[in-house]
């Protein structure tokens, strides 16, 4: 890979990072786009394989993959409701 492409990809991943209480994490739906997956179903399969690899490496999966949910506001009623499931990595 060319150095410019590697630099651009690294910057994209760093820009997508979130931080809470000193912990850096990424949201799967944002990584889905960065990695070029057009459907959630296909990307979720990749996440499942990554969780299996994590477990096979002797790492506790919940330490690396957290099921999280976002709340979104429904425009018609102005109330918050859960969005689609999300995974933080």
Protein Blocks (a to p, Z undefined) as FASTA:
>chain_A
ZZklmmmmmmmmmmmpcceehiacddfklmmmmnopabfklmmmmmmmmmmmmmmnopaf
klmoccdddddddfklopacdddddddZZ
